[in-house]
Amino acid sequence: MCECVKKFNLALREKTGDDDAHIAGLINASAGGKLYPEFKYIYRKKKRDGTLAVKESEGILVPTFCPFCGKRYEKE
């Protein structure tokens, strides 16, 4: 099995500075009649003093390539 999710979680943790940041699930969204996957992720924002907030925040990442065939999505 590939290590893609593990690598993404590590990159997400590095980017957000939150050691608990992770992909929360896969959501399929239809836009313009086409199916695009969206990845929901959860992390804690950094406060001005550099500590992490207690409340979790959410973000959505939309890949530019199809995770099934590897072809680049067309821009609309």
PDB file of N, CA, C and O in Angstrom:
ATOM      1  N   MET A   1       0.839  -1.181   0.000  1.00  0.00           N
ATOM      2  CA  MET A   1       0.000   0.000   0.000  1.00  0.00           C
ATOM      3  C   MET A   1       0.888   1.250   0.000  1.00  0.00           C
ATOM      4  O   MET A   1       1.974   1.243   0.580  1.00  0.00           O
ATOM      5  N   CYS A   2       0.432   2.299  -0.638  1.00  0.00           N
ATOM      6  CA  CYS A   2       1.237   3.517  -0.746  1.00  0.00           C
ATOM      7  C   CYS A   2       1.268   4.289   0.577  1.00  0.00           C
ATOM      8  O   CYS A   2       0.484   4.019   1.487  1.00  0.00           O
ATOM      9  N   GLU A   3       2.167   5.227   0.661  1.00  0.00           N
ATOM     10  CA  GLU A   3       2.365   6.047   1.862  1.00  0.00           C
ATOM     11  C   GLU A   3       1.838   7.469   1.653  1.00  0.00           C
ATOM     12  O   GLU A   3       2.218   8.376   2.394  1.00  0.00           O
ATOM     13  N   CYS A   4       0.971   7.680   0.658  1.00  0.00           N
ATOM     14  CA  CYS A   4       0.526   9.025   0.282  1.00  0.00           C
ATOM     15  C   CYS A   4      -0.179   9.758   1.422  1.00  0.00           C
ATOM     16  O   CYS A   4       0.118  10.926   1.673  1.00  0.00           O
ATOM     17  N   VAL A   5      -1.095   9.104   2.107  1.00  0.00           N
ATOM     18  CA  VAL A   5      -1.827   9.751   3.194  1.00  0.00           C
ATOM     19  C   VAL A   5      -0.865  10.103   4.327  1.00  0.00           C
ATOM     20  O   VAL A   5      -0.956  11.186   4.906  1.00  0.00           O
ATOM     21  N   LYS A   6       0.045   9.203   4.642  1.00  0.00           N
ATOM     22  CA  LYS A   6       1.024   9.464   5.696  1.00  0.00           C
ATOM     23  C   LYS A   6       1.887  10.672   5.320  1.00  0.00           C
ATOM     24  O   LYS A   6       2.137  11.540   6.157  1.00  0.00           O
ATOM     25  N   LYS A   7       2.343  10.731   4.062  1.00  0.00           N
ATOM     26  CA  LYS A   7       3.164  11.849   3.597  1.00  0.00           C
ATOM     27  C   LYS A   7       2.379  13.162   3.632  1.00  0.00           C
ATOM     28  O   LYS A   7       2.913  14.200   4.023  1.00  0.00           O
ATOM     29  N   PHE A   8       1.109  13.109   3.219  1.00  0.00           N
ATOM     30  CA  PHE A   8       0.289  14.312   3.242  1.00  0.00           C
ATOM     31  C   PHE A   8       0.105  14.810   4.672  1.00  0.00           C
ATOM     32  O   PHE A   8       0.230  16.006   4.936  1.00  0.00           O
ATOM     33  N   ASN A   9      -0.189  13.896   5.593  1.00  0.00           N
ATOM     34  CA  ASN A   9      -0.370  14.291   6.992  1.00  0.00           C
ATOM     35  C   ASN A   9       0.902  14.909   7.559  1.00  0.00           C
ATOM     36  O   ASN A   9       0.831  15.885   8.306  1.00  0.00           O
ATOM     37  N   LEU A  10       2.064  14.357   7.215  1.00  0.00           N
ATOM     38  CA  LEU A  10       3.328  14.930   7.683  1.00  0.00           C
ATOM     39  C   LEU A  10       3.531  16.340   7.120  1.00  0.00           C
ATOM     40  O   LEU A  10       3.960  17.237   7.845  1.00  0.00           O
ATOM     41  N   ALA A  11       3.228  16.539   5.840  1.00  0.00           N
ATOM     42  CA  ALA A  11       3.364  17.858   5.224  1.00  0.00           C
ATOM     43  C   ALA A  11       2.377  18.844   5.839  1.00  0.00           C
ATOM     44  O   ALA A  11       2.715  20.005   6.068  1.00  0.00           O
ATOM     45  N   LEU A  12       1.162  18.384   6.103  1.00  0.00           N
ATOM     46  CA  LEU A  12       0.142  19.221   6.726  1.00  0.00           C
ATOM     47  C   LEU A  12       0.572  19.648   8.130  1.00  0.00           C
ATOM     48  O   LEU A  12       0.384  20.799   8.525  1.00  0.00           O
ATOM     49  N   ARG A  13       1.143  18.718   8.865  1.00  0.00           N
ATOM     50  CA  ARG A  13       1.620  19.032  10.215  1.00  0.00           C
ATOM     51  C   ARG A  13       2.751  20.039  10.179  1.00  0.00           C
ATOM     52  O   ARG A  13       2.825  20.934  11.021  1.00  0.00           O
ATOM     53  N   GLU A  14       3.639  19.888   9.193  1.00  0.00           N
ATOM     54  CA  GLU A  14       4.750  20.826   9.051  1.00  0.00           C
ATOM     55  C   GLU A  14       4.239  22.221   8.678  1.00  0.00           C
ATOM     56  O   GLU A  14       4.709  23.223   9.218  1.00  0.00           O
ATOM     57  N   LYS A  15       3.277  22.279   7.755  1.00  0.00           N
ATOM     58  CA  LYS A  15       2.743  23.557   7.277  1.00  0.00           C
ATOM     59  C   LYS A  15       1.970  24.296   8.367  1.00  0.00           C
ATOM     60  O   LYS A  15       2.086  25.516   8.491  1.00  0.00           O
ATOM     61  N   THR A  16       1.180  23.564   9.159  1.00  0.00           N
ATOM     62  CA  THR A  16       0.343  24.203  10.173  1.00  0.00           C
ATOM     63  C   THR A  16       1.037  24.340  11.522  1.00  0.00           C
ATOM     64  O   THR A  16       0.615  25.144  12.353  1.00  0.00           O
ATOM     65  N   GLY A  17       2.091  23.569  11.753  1.00  0.00           N
ATOM     66  CA  GLY A  17       2.763  23.584  13.050  1.00  0.00           C
ATOM     67  C   GLY A  17       2.008  22.822  14.114  1.00  0.00           C
ATOM     68  O   GLY A  17       2.336  22.925  15.296  1.00  0.00           O
ATOM     69  N   ASP A  18       0.999  22.054  13.718  1.00  0.00           N
ATOM     70  CA  ASP A  18       0.170  21.278  14.647  1.00  0.00           C
ATOM     71  C   ASP A  18       0.503  19.795  14.485  1.00  0.00           C
ATOM     72  O   ASP A  18       0.260  19.218  13.425  1.00  0.00           O
ATOM     73  N   ASP A  19       1.055  19.179  15.523  1.00  0.00           N
ATOM     74  CA  ASP A  19       1.433  17.764  15.462  1.00  0.00           C
ATOM     75  C   ASP A  19       0.241  16.817  15.371  1.00  0.00           C
ATOM     76  O   ASP A  19       0.421  15.623  15.130  1.00  0.00           O
ATOM     77  N   ASP A  20      -0.979  17.333  15.562  1.00  0.00           N
ATOM     78  CA  ASP A  20      -2.185  16.504  15.483  1.00  0.00           C
ATOM     79  C   ASP A  20      -2.985  16.741  14.202  1.00  0.00           C
ATOM     80  O   ASP A  20      -4.041  16.133  14.030  1.00  0.00           O
ATOM     81  N   ALA A  21      -2.517  17.603  13.302  1.00  0.00           N
ATOM     82  CA  ALA A  21      -3.242  17.884  12.061  1.00  0.00           C
ATOM     83  C   ALA A  21      -3.331  16.603  11.228  1.00  0.00           C
ATOM     84  O   ALA A  21      -2.384  15.817  11.186  1.00  0.00           O
ATOM     85  N   HIS A  22      -4.483  16.397  10.559  1.00  0.00           N
ATOM     86  CA  HIS A  22      -4.666  15.170   9.780  1.00  0.00           C
ATOM     87  C   HIS A  22      -5.827  15.311   8.796  1.00  0.00           C
ATOM     88  O   HIS A  22      -6.681  16.186   8.937  1.00  0.00           O
ATOM     89  N   ILE A  23      -5.835  14.430   7.801  1.00  0.00           N
ATOM     90  CA  ILE A  23      -6.967  14.337   6.882  1.00  0.00           C
ATOM     91  C   ILE A  23      -8.129  13.746   7.657  1.00  0.00           C
ATOM     92  O   ILE A  23      -7.980  12.726   8.330  1.00  0.00           O
ATOM     93  N   ALA A  24      -9.279  14.381   7.563  1.00  0.00           N
ATOM     94  CA  ALA A  24     -10.447  13.921   8.307  1.00  0.00           C
ATOM     95  C   ALA A  24     -11.350  13.041   7.458  1.00  0.00           C
ATOM     96  O   ALA A  24     -12.167  12.301   8.006  1.00  0.00           O
ATOM     97  N   GLY A  25     -11.227  13.099   6.142  1.00  0.00           N
ATOM     98  CA  GLY A  25     -12.078  12.270   5.299  1.00  0.00           C
ATOM     99  C   GLY A  25     -12.024  12.717   3.856  1.00  0.00           C
ATOM    100  O   GLY A  25     -11.408  13.728   3.521  1.00  0.00           O
ATOM    101  N   LEU A  26     -12.665  11.962   3.030  1.00  0.00           N
ATOM    102  CA  LEU A  26     -12.729  12.257   1.607  1.00  0.00           C
ATOM    103  C   LEU A  26     -14.166  12.609   1.270  1.00  0.00           C
ATOM    104  O   LEU A  26     -15.090  11.875   1.618  1.00  0.00           O
ATOM    105  N   ILE A  27     -14.353  13.740   0.589  1.00  0.00           N
ATOM    106  CA  ILE A  27     -15.683  14.201   0.219  1.00  0.00           C
ATOM    107  C   ILE A  27     -15.733  14.305  -1.291  1.00  0.00           C
ATOM    108  O   ILE A  27     -14.828  14.875  -1.901  1.00  0.00           O
ATOM    109  N   ASN A  28     -16.758  13.774  -1.897  1.00  0.00           N
ATOM    110  CA  ASN A  28     -16.924  13.913  -3.337  1.00  0.00           C
ATOM    111  C   ASN A  28     -17.881  15.066  -3.600  1.00  0.00           C
ATOM    112  O   ASN A  28     -18.988  15.109  -3.063  1.00  0.00           O
ATOM    113  N   ALA A  29     -17.439  15.990  -4.426  1.00  0.00           N
ATOM    114  CA  ALA A  29     -18.263  17.155  -4.739  1.00  0.00           C
ATOM    115  C   ALA A  29     -18.444  17.247  -6.247  1.00  0.00           C
ATOM    116  O   ALA A  29     -17.505  16.996  -7.002  1.00  0.00           O
ATOM    117  N   SER A  30     -19.620  17.597  -6.678  1.00  0.00           N
ATOM    118  CA  SER A  30     -19.880  17.739  -8.097  1.00  0.00           C
ATOM    119  C   SER A  30     -19.876  19.221  -8.451  1.00  0.00           C
ATOM    120  O   SER A  30     -20.634  20.003  -7.877  1.00  0.00           O
ATOM    121  N   ALA A  31     -19.029  19.602  -9.388  1.00  0.00           N
ATOM    122  CA  ALA A  31     -18.941  20.993  -9.832  1.00  0.00           C
ATOM    123  C   ALA A  31     -19.025  21.017 -11.350  1.00  0.00           C
ATOM    124  O   ALA A  31     -18.187  20.421 -12.027  1.00  0.00           O
ATOM    125  N   GLY A  32     -20.003  21.685 -11.876  1.00  0.00           N
ATOM    126  CA  GLY A  32     -20.145  21.770 -13.319  1.00  0.00           C
ATOM    127  C   GLY A  32     -20.414  20.429 -13.978  1.00  0.00           C
ATOM    128  O   GLY A  32     -20.053  20.221 -15.137  1.00  0.00           O
ATOM    129  N   GLY A  33     -21.044  19.517 -13.250  1.00  0.00           N
ATOM    130  CA  GLY A  33     -21.361  18.210 -13.798  1.00  0.00           C
ATOM    131  C   GLY A  33     -20.208  17.226 -13.726  1.00  0.00           C
ATOM    132  O   GLY A  33     -20.350  16.080 -14.151  1.00  0.00           O
ATOM    133  N   LYS A  34     -19.062  17.652 -13.193  1.00  0.00           N
ATOM    134  CA  LYS A  34     -17.910  16.764 -13.065  1.00  0.00           C
ATOM    135  C   LYS A  34     -17.696  16.428 -11.598  1.00  0.00           C
ATOM    136  O   LYS A  34     -18.062  17.189 -10.702  1.00  0.00           O
ATOM    137  N   LEU A  35     -17.100  15.282 -11.382  1.00  0.00           N
ATOM    138  CA  LEU A  35     -16.847  14.831 -10.024  1.00  0.00           C
ATOM    139  C   LEU A  35     -15.424  15.164  -9.622  1.00  0.00           C
ATOM    140  O   LEU A  35     -14.473  14.728 -10.271  1.00  0.00           O
ATOM    141  N   TYR A  36     -15.274  15.930  -8.560  1.00  0.00           N
ATOM    142  CA  TYR A  36     -13.965  16.308  -8.039  1.00  0.00           C
ATOM    143  C   TYR A  36     -13.854  15.860  -6.590  1.00  0.00           C
ATOM    144  O   TYR A  36     -14.757  16.132  -5.799  1.00  0.00           O
ATOM    145  N   PRO A  37     -12.788  15.191  -6.223  1.00  0.00           N
ATOM    146  CA  PRO A  37     -12.617  14.844  -4.811  1.00  0.00           C
ATOM    147  C   PRO A  37     -12.119  16.055  -4.036  1.00  0.00           C
ATOM    148  O   PRO A  37     -11.369  16.880  -4.559  1.00  0.00           O
ATOM    149  N   GLU A  38     -12.541  16.149  -2.796  1.00  0.00           N
ATOM    150  CA  GLU A  38     -12.055  17.174  -1.889  1.00  0.00           C
ATOM    151  C   GLU A  38     -11.628  16.482  -0.612  1.00  0.00           C
ATOM    152  O   GLU A  38     -12.317  15.585  -0.128  1.00  0.00           O
ATOM    153  N   PHE A  39     -10.502  16.890  -0.067  1.00  0.00           N
ATOM    154  CA  PHE A  39     -10.022  16.320   1.177  1.00  0.00           C
ATOM    155  C   PHE A  39     -10.227  17.327   2.295  1.00  0.00           C
ATOM    156  O   PHE A  39      -9.727  18.450   2.228  1.00  0.00           O
ATOM    157  N   LYS A  40     -10.947  16.932   3.299  1.00  0.00           N
ATOM    158  CA  LYS A  40     -11.152  17.781   4.469  1.00  0.00           C
ATOM    159  C   LYS A  40     -10.024  17.478   5.452  1.00  0.00           C
ATOM    160  O   LYS A  40      -9.713  16.314   5.706  1.00  0.00           O
ATOM    161  N   TYR A  41      -9.413  18.528   6.005  1.00  0.00           N
ATOM    162  CA  TYR A  41      -8.377  18.303   6.997  1.00  0.00           C
ATOM    163  C   TYR A  41      -8.651  19.151   8.232  1.00  0.00           C
ATOM    164  O   TYR A  41      -9.314  20.185   8.161  1.00  0.00           O
ATOM    165  N   ILE A  42      -8.130  18.694   9.359  1.00  0.00           N
ATOM    166  CA  ILE A  42      -8.355  19.350  10.639  1.00  0.00           C
ATOM    167  C   ILE A  42      -7.008  19.730  11.238  1.00  0.00           C
ATOM    168  O   ILE A  42      -6.063  18.941  11.218  1.00  0.00           O
ATOM    169  N   TYR A  43      -6.931  20.940  11.769  1.00  0.00           N
ATOM    170  CA  TYR A  43      -5.716  21.415  12.406  1.00  0.00           C
ATOM    171  C   TYR A  43      -6.075  22.477  13.437  1.00  0.00           C
ATOM    172  O   TYR A  43      -7.211  22.948  13.483  1.00  0.00           O
ATOM    173  N   ARG A  44      -5.103  22.853  14.264  1.00  0.00           N
ATOM    174  CA  ARG A  44      -5.291  23.937  15.227  1.00  0.00           C
ATOM    175  C   ARG A  44      -4.446  25.119  14.785  1.00  0.00           C
ATOM    176  O   ARG A  44      -3.251  24.975  14.526  1.00  0.00           O
ATOM    177  N   LYS A  45      -5.069  26.291  14.700  1.00  0.00           N
ATOM    178  CA  LYS A  45      -4.362  27.496  14.269  1.00  0.00           C
ATOM    179  C   LYS A  45      -3.379  27.949  15.341  1.00  0.00           C
ATOM    180  O   LYS A  45      -3.601  27.752  16.536  1.00  0.00           O
ATOM    181  N   LYS A  46      -2.291  28.560  14.887  1.00  0.00           N
ATOM    182  CA  LYS A  46      -1.327  29.138  15.820  1.00  0.00           C
ATOM    183  C   LYS A  46      -1.827  30.504  16.273  1.00  0.00           C
ATOM    184  O   LYS A  46      -2.331  31.292  15.473  1.00  0.00           O
ATOM    185  N   LYS A  47      -1.679  30.773  17.565  1.00  0.00           N
ATOM    186  CA  LYS A  47      -2.032  32.077  18.108  1.00  0.00           C
ATOM    187  C   LYS A  47      -0.834  33.015  17.958  1.00  0.00           C
ATOM    188  O   LYS A  47       0.254  32.583  17.578  1.00  0.00           O
ATOM    189  N   ARG A  48      -1.035  34.279  18.253  1.00  0.00           N
ATOM    190  CA  ARG A  48       0.031  35.271  18.104  1.00  0.00           C
ATOM    191  C   ARG A  48       1.245  34.959  18.956  1.00  0.00           C
ATOM    192  O   ARG A  48       2.369  35.298  18.587  1.00  0.00           O
ATOM    193  N   ASP A  49       1.027  34.314  20.098  1.00  0.00           N
ATOM    194  CA  ASP A  49       2.159  33.991  20.974  1.00  0.00           C
ATOM    195  C   ASP A  49       2.871  32.700  20.567  1.00  0.00           C
ATOM    196  O   ASP A  49       3.821  32.280  21.229  1.00  0.00           O
ATOM    197  N   GLY A  50       2.415  32.068  19.480  1.00  0.00           N
ATOM    198  CA  GLY A  50       3.071  30.872  18.963  1.00  0.00           C
ATOM    199  C   GLY A  50       2.485  29.569  19.462  1.00  0.00           C
ATOM    200  O   GLY A  50       2.833  28.508  18.943  1.00  0.00           O
ATOM    201  N   THR A  51       1.600  29.611  20.461  1.00  0.00           N
ATOM    202  CA  THR A  51       0.965  28.394  20.949  1.00  0.00           C
ATOM    203  C   THR A  51      -0.197  28.030  20.038  1.00  0.00           C
ATOM    204  O   THR A  51      -0.673  28.857  19.260  1.00  0.00           O
ATOM    205  N   LEU A  52      -0.646  26.794  20.139  1.00  0.00           N
ATOM    206  CA  LEU A  52      -1.755  26.340  19.305  1.00  0.00           C
ATOM    207  C   LEU A  52      -3.081  26.569  20.007  1.00  0.00           C
ATOM    208  O   LEU A  52      -3.190  26.411  21.223  1.00  0.00           O
ATOM    209  N   ALA A  53      -4.083  26.943  19.233  1.00  0.00           N
ATOM    210  CA  ALA A  53      -5.423  27.158  19.764  1.00  0.00           C
ATOM    211  C   ALA A  53      -6.010  25.838  20.235  1.00  0.00           C
ATOM    212  O   ALA A  53      -5.618  24.775  19.754  1.00  0.00           O
ATOM    213  N   VAL A  54      -6.941  25.900  21.169  1.00  0.00           N
ATOM    214  CA  VAL A  54      -7.614  24.701  21.654  1.00  0.00           C
ATOM    215  C   VAL A  54      -8.637  24.237  20.628  1.00  0.00           C
ATOM    216  O   VAL A  54      -8.786  23.038  20.392  1.00  0.00           O
ATOM    217  N   LYS A  55      -9.340  25.183  20.020  1.00  0.00           N
ATOM    218  CA  LYS A  55     -10.375  24.877  19.035  1.00  0.00           C
ATOM    219  C   LYS A  55      -9.747  24.414  17.722  1.00  0.00           C
ATOM    220  O   LYS A  55      -8.777  25.009  17.251  1.00  0.00           O
ATOM    221  N   GLU A  56     -10.296  23.361  17.137  1.00  0.00           N
ATOM    222  CA  GLU A  56      -9.820  22.860  15.847  1.00  0.00           C
ATOM    223  C   GLU A  56     -10.440  23.657  14.709  1.00  0.00           C
ATOM    224  O   GLU A  56     -11.580  24.111  14.811  1.00  0.00           O
ATOM    225  N   SER A  57      -9.697  23.824  13.638  1.00  0.00           N
ATOM    226  CA  SER A  57     -10.174  24.480  12.429  1.00  0.00           C
ATOM    227  C   SER A  57     -10.203  23.444  11.312  1.00  0.00           C
ATOM    228  O   SER A  57      -9.562  22.397  11.398  1.00  0.00           O
ATOM    229  N   GLU A  58     -10.955  23.754  10.271  1.00  0.00           N
ATOM    230  CA  GLU A  58     -11.048  22.842   9.135  1.00  0.00           C
ATOM    231  C   GLU A  58     -10.598  23.549   7.869  1.00  0.00           C
ATOM    232  O   GLU A  58     -10.702  24.771   7.759  1.00  0.00           O
ATOM    233  N   GLY A  59     -10.106  22.787   6.930  1.00  0.00           N
ATOM    234  CA  GLY A  59      -9.744  23.290   5.621  1.00  0.00           C
ATOM    235  C   GLY A  59     -10.076  22.245   4.581  1.00  0.00           C
ATOM    236  O   GLY A  59     -10.290  21.076   4.903  1.00  0.00           O
ATOM    237  N   ILE A  60     -10.118  22.671   3.335  1.00  0.00           N
ATOM    238  CA  ILE A  60     -10.417  21.737   2.245  1.00  0.00           C
ATOM    239  C   ILE A  60      -9.335  21.879   1.185  1.00  0.00           C
ATOM    240  O   ILE A  60      -8.984  22.986   0.776  1.00  0.00           O
ATOM    241  N   LEU A  61      -8.822  20.753   0.755  1.00  0.00           N
ATOM    242  CA  LEU A  61      -7.800  20.699  -0.279  1.00  0.00           C
ATOM    243  C   LEU A  61      -8.409  20.002  -1.490  1.00  0.00           C
ATOM    244  O   LEU A  61      -8.951  18.903  -1.371  1.00  0.00           O
ATOM    245  N   VAL A  62      -8.320  20.638  -2.647  1.00  0.00           N
ATOM    246  CA  VAL A  62      -8.811  20.031  -3.887  1.00  0.00           C
ATOM    247  C   VAL A  62      -7.599  19.718  -4.753  1.00  0.00           C
ATOM    248  O   VAL A  62      -6.877  20.632  -5.153  1.00  0.00           O
ATOM    249  N   PRO A  63      -7.362  18.432  -5.053  1.00  0.00           N
ATOM    250  CA  PRO A  63      -6.200  18.071  -5.876  1.00  0.00           C
ATOM    251  C   PRO A  63      -6.329  18.585  -7.304  1.00  0.00           C
ATOM    252  O   PRO A  63      -7.437  18.807  -7.791  1.00  0.00           O
ATOM    253  N   THR A  64      -5.193  18.774  -7.974  1.00  0.00           N
ATOM    254  CA  THR A  64      -5.194  19.216  -9.367  1.00  0.00           C
ATOM    255  C   THR A  64      -5.120  18.043 -10.336  1.00  0.00           C
ATOM    256  O   THR A  64      -5.258  18.218 -11.547  1.00  0.00           O
ATOM    257  N   PHE A  65      -4.898  16.830  -9.788  1.00  0.00           N
ATOM    258  CA  PHE A  65      -4.844  15.617 -10.607  1.00  0.00           C
ATOM    259  C   PHE A  65      -5.876  14.614 -10.098  1.00  0.00           C
ATOM    260  O   PHE A  65      -6.173  14.577  -8.904  1.00  0.00           O
ATOM    261  N   CYS A  66      -6.415  13.813 -10.992  1.00  0.00           N
ATOM    262  CA  CYS A  66      -7.340  12.752 -10.609  1.00  0.00           C
ATOM    263  C   CYS A  66      -6.571  11.698  -9.809  1.00  0.00           C
ATOM    264  O   CYS A  66      -5.543  11.207 -10.275  1.00  0.00           O
ATOM    265  N   PRO A  67      -7.056  11.341  -8.605  1.00  0.00           N
ATOM    266  CA  PRO A  67      -6.347  10.341  -7.816  1.00  0.00           C
ATOM    267  C   PRO A  67      -6.453   8.926  -8.383  1.00  0.00           C
ATOM    268  O   PRO A  67      -5.745   8.025  -7.933  1.00  0.00           O
ATOM    269  N   PHE A  68      -7.327   8.726  -9.363  1.00  0.00           N
ATOM    270  CA  PHE A  68      -7.522   7.396  -9.931  1.00  0.00           C
ATOM    271  C   PHE A  68      -6.685   7.163 -11.190  1.00  0.00           C
ATOM    272  O   PHE A  68      -6.041   6.123 -11.328  1.00  0.00           O
ATOM    273  N   CYS A  69      -6.695   8.137 -12.112  1.00  0.00           N
ATOM    274  CA  CYS A  69      -5.970   7.941 -13.372  1.00  0.00           C
ATOM    275  C   CYS A  69      -4.722   8.816 -13.487  1.00  0.00           C
ATOM    276  O   CYS A  69      -3.886   8.568 -14.356  1.00  0.00           O
ATOM    277  N   GLY A  70      -4.575   9.827 -12.637  1.00  0.00           N
ATOM    278  CA  GLY A  70      -3.396  10.680 -12.646  1.00  0.00           C
ATOM    279  C   GLY A  70      -3.428  11.827 -13.643  1.00  0.00           C
ATOM    280  O   GLY A  70      -2.457  12.574 -13.755  1.00  0.00           O
ATOM    281  N   LYS A  71      -4.543  11.978 -14.377  1.00  0.00           N
ATOM    282  CA  LYS A  71      -4.628  13.072 -15.349  1.00  0.00           C
ATOM    283  C   LYS A  71      -4.933  14.392 -14.646  1.00  0.00           C
ATOM    284  O   LYS A  71      -5.671  14.430 -13.661  1.00  0.00           O
ATOM    285  N   ARG A  72      -4.349  15.479 -15.171  1.00  0.00           N
ATOM    286  CA  ARG A  72      -4.571  16.809 -14.611  1.00  0.00           C
ATOM    287  C   ARG A  72      -6.020  17.249 -14.907  1.00  0.00           C
ATOM    288  O   ARG A  72      -6.530  17.050 -16.010  1.00  0.00           O
ATOM    289  N   TYR A  73      -6.661  17.845 -13.902  1.00  0.00           N
ATOM    290  CA  TYR A  73      -7.994  18.396 -14.110  1.00  0.00           C
ATOM    291  C   TYR A  73      -7.894  19.642 -14.978  1.00  0.00           C
ATOM    292  O   TYR A  73      -6.929  20.401 -14.883  1.00  0.00           O
ATOM    293  N   GLU A  74      -8.904  19.845 -15.827  1.00  0.00           N
ATOM    294  CA  GLU A  74      -8.944  21.042 -16.660  1.00  0.00           C
ATOM    295  C   GLU A  74      -9.442  22.217 -15.833  1.00  0.00           C
ATOM    296  O   GLU A  74     -10.336  22.065 -15.000  1.00  0.00           O
ATOM    297  N   LYS A  75      -8.861  23.389 -16.065  1.00  0.00           N
ATOM    298  CA  LYS A  75      -9.318  24.593 -15.365  1.00  0.00           C
ATOM    299  C   LYS A  75     -10.620  25.043 -16.001  1.00  0.00           C
ATOM    300  O   LYS A  75     -10.798  24.970 -17.217  1.00  0.00           O
ATOM    301  N   GLU A  76     -11.530  25.512 -15.152  1.00  0.00           N
ATOM    302  CA  GLU A  76     -12.826  25.965 -15.672  1.00  0.00           C
ATOM    303  C   GLU A  76     -12.938  27.456 -15.563  1.00  0.00           C
ATOM    304  O   GLU A  76     -13.957  28.029 -15.949  1.00  0.00           O
TER     305      GLU A  76
END
